[in-house]
């Protein structure tokens, strides 16, 4: 089942809609559940809610999956370039102009405000081994940043088509500077058809491999996946759900 509620997003002094997946028997048991926080929550479950009319299909997968889990889908801003700003932990001279990212503040909000709220509102397991994060594109970047810089909170991250090409240097420095638990699992994926030019494809390959290698050398457990014919879209990210969910939570591919 999906529940909705508004949470106060302090970095922008505005409310944000939460799209929360609960196991169907949640209100008939006393069981506690692990939690996965996911960016762009409106794109996860229903086509009718998705920005471009196609969702990931996450609810359909979870309804028949063997593991019961809570998903907290966090809706982004839909105003201009605000999503880029909120989901960017660094400064970025982007295609849309300079972006002074507040992604670090967004992560502080998730860790210090949203997670305590979720742990109070729902029956969750609160320890890091039962807490994951995930997203695509800028949400993938934020999930990667969370696993690196808030490793005391998140033990696993699904980072799909992550926007890492503009901030590889900063991410590699963060990996070097932060303590990363050896049990940390990071699913890194990108689509072979996301970039149009050979140069763009080479950059995507190089950037993801570099992050993968630095995480591995740090002692973490990255898993790199290049999706054949994968495009930068919800339909292709949805096809990866069994891969990253089974690997992150059940330790199998």
C-alpha positions in Angstrom: 0.0 0.0 0.0 1.0 3.6 -0.6 0.5 6.4 2.0 1.1 10.1 1.4 1.9 12.9 3.8 3.7 16.2 3.7 6.9 16.8 5.6 8.6 20.1 6.2 11.6 20.5 4.0 13.7 23.0 6.0 16.4 23.9 3.4 13.6 25.6 1.3 11.1 26.3 4.1 8.5 24.4 2.2 6.6 21.2 2.5 7.5 18.1 0.5 5.2 15.2 -0.3 6.3 11.8 0.9 5.2 8.7 -1.0 5.6 5.8 1.4 5.3 2.2 0.5 4.2 -0.1 3.3 3.8 -3.9 3.2 0.1 -4.8 2.7 -0.1 -6.4 6.2 1.6 -3.5 7.9 -1.4 -2.5 10.0 -2.2 -6.1 11.0 1.2 -7.0 12.5 3.6 -5.7 15.1 6.6 -6.3 12.8 9.4 -3.8 12.2 10.9 -3.2 8.8 14.0 -1.9 7.1 13.7 1.4 5.3 15.0 2.6 1.9 14.8 6.4 1.2 14.4 7.2 -2.5 14.6 10.4 -4.4 11.9 11.6 -6.9 9.3 9.6 -5.0 6.5 10.6 -7.4 8.1 8.5 -10.1 8.3 5.3 -8.2 4.9 3.7 -8.1 2.2 5.0 -10.4 2.3 6.2 -14.0 -0.4 8.7 -13.2 2.0 10.4 -10.7 5.2 10.2 -12.8 6.6 13.4 -14.4 6.8 11.9 -17.9 3.9 9.4 -17.6 5.9 6.3 -16.8 6.9 5.2 -13.4 9.5 2.7 -12.2 6.9 0.1 -11.3 8.4 -0.3 -7.8 5.1 -1.1 -6.1 4.4 -4.0 -8.4 7.8 -5.5 -7.7 7.6 -5.0 -3.9 4.1 -6.5 -3.7 5.5 -9.9 -4.8 9.0 -9.6 -3.5 10.1 -12.0 -0.7 11.4 -9.3 1.6 9.2 -6.8 3.3 10.4 -3.3 3.4 9.3 0.3 3.8 10.2 2.7 1.0 10.1 6.5 1.6 9.8 8.2 -1.7 10.7 11.9 -1.4 9.1 14.2 -4.0 11.3 16.9 -5.4 10.6 20.5 -6.3 8.9 21.0 -9.7 9.8 24.7 -9.9 12.4 25.6 -12.6 15.9 24.4 -11.7 15.1 23.8 -8.0 15.4 20.0 -8.3 18.9 20.4 -9.7 19.8 22.7 -6.8 18.3 20.6 -4.1 19.8 17.4 -5.4 23.3 18.8 -6.1 25.8 18.5 -3.2 28.4 20.7 -5.0 28.6 23.8 -7.2 27.9 23.0 -10.8 28.3 25.0 -14.0 25.4 23.1 -15.6 23.7 23.2 -18.9 21.0 25.3 -17.2 23.5 27.8 -15.8 25.5 27.9 -12.6 23.9 25.8 -9.8 24.8 26.5 -6.2 23.8 23.2 -4.9 22.2 22.7 -1.5 22.4 18.9 -1.7 24.5 18.8 1.5 21.7 20.6 3.3 19.2 18.2 1.7 21.1 15.2 3.1 21.3 16.9 6.5 17.6 17.3 6.4 17.1 13.6 5.5 19.4 12.4 8.3 18.4 14.9 11.1 14.8 15.6 10.4 13.1 13.2 8.0 14.6 9.9 9.3 13.7 10.6 12.9 10.2 11.5 11.7 9.8 8.3 9.8 11.2 6.2 12.7 8.6 7.8 15.0 5.7 7.5 12.5 6.3 3.9 11.4 7.7 0.7 12.9 11.1 0.7 11.4 14.5 -0.8 12.2 16.6 2.2 12.8 20.2 0.9 12.6 22.3 1.6 9.6 22.4 -2.1 8.4 18.6 -1.7 7.9 18.8 1.7 6.2 19.4 2.2 2.5 19.0 5.0 -0.1 18.5 5.2 -3.8 17.7 7.3 -6.8 18.5 8.0 -10.5 20.3 10.8 -12.3 20.7 13.6 -9.7 19.0 11.3 -7.2 21.7 8.7 -8.0 24.3 11.3 -7.2 22.7 12.2 -3.9 22.5 8.5 -3.0 26.2 8.1 -3.7 27.0 11.2 -1.7 24.9 9.8 1.2 26.7 6.4 1.2 30.0 8.2 1.3 29.4 11.2 3.6 26.7 9.7 5.8 28.0 6.2 6.0 27.1 6.0 9.7 23.4 6.2 8.6 23.3 4.4 5.3 24.8 1.0 4.6 23.6 0.5 1.0 22.8 2.7 -2.0 21.2 2.3 -5.4 22.8 4.8 -7.7 21.3 4.6 -11.2 22.5 6.8 -14.1 24.1 9.0 -11.5 25.2 12.6 -12.5 28.8 12.1 -11.5 30.6 13.5 -14.6 30.8 17.1 -13.3 31.9 16.3 -9.7 34.1 13.2 -10.0 37.0 15.0 -8.3 34.9 16.0 -5.3 33.4 12.5 -5.0 36.8 10.9 -5.1 38.1 13.3 -2.5 35.0 12.5 -0.3 35.7 8.8 -0.6 39.3 9.4 0.5 38.3 11.6 3.4 35.4 9.7 5.0 35.3 6.5 7.0 33.4 3.9 4.9 32.4 0.7 6.6 33.5 -2.5 4.7 29.8 -3.7 4.7 28.8 -0.7 2.5 27.2 -1.8 -0.7 26.8 0.6 -3.7 25.0 -0.3 -6.9 26.4 1.8 -9.7 24.7 1.6 -13.0 24.4 3.6 -16.3 22.8 2.9 -19.6 24.8 2.2 -22.7 22.5 4.4 -24.8 22.2 7.3 -22.4 24.9 9.4 -24.2 24.5 10.1 -27.9 28.1 10.6 -28.9 31.1 8.2 -28.6 32.8 10.8 -26.4 29.8 11.0 -24.1 29.6 7.2 -23.8 33.3 7.1 -23.0 32.9 9.7 -20.3 30.1 7.8 -18.7 32.1 4.6 -18.7 35.2 6.3 -17.3 33.4 8.3 -14.5 31.5 5.3 -13.2 34.5 3.0 -13.3 36.6 5.6 -11.5 34.1 5.9 -8.7 33.7 2.1 -8.5 37.5 1.6 -8.3 37.9 4.2 -5.5 35.1 2.7 -3.5 36.7 -0.8 -3.9 40.1 0.5 -2.9 38.5 2.1 0.2 37.2 -1.3 1.2 33.5 -0.9 0.3 31.5 -3.3 -1.9 30.6 -1.6 -5.2 28.7 -3.4 -7.9 29.0 -1.9 -11.4 26.3 -2.5 -14.0 26.2 -1.2 -17.6 22.6 -1.6 -18.9 22.7 -2.7 -22.5 20.6 -0.3 -24.6 19.7 1.5 -21.4 18.4 5.0 -21.7 18.0 7.9 -19.2 14.4 7.1 -18.3 12.1 5.6 -15.7 11.2 2.6 -17.8 14.9 1.5 -18.0 15.5 2.3 -14.4 12.5 0.2 -13.5 14.0 -2.8 -15.3 17.0 -2.7 -12.8 14.8 -3.0 -9.7 15.3 -6.7 -9.3 19.0 -6.4 -9.7 19.7 -3.7 -7.2 17.1 -4.7 -4.6 18.2 -8.4 -4.6 21.8 -7.4 -4.4 21.5 -4.7 -1.8 19.1 -6.5 0.5 19.4 -10.2 -0.2 23.1 -10.3 -1.3 22.4 -11.9 -4.6 22.3 -11.0 -8.3 
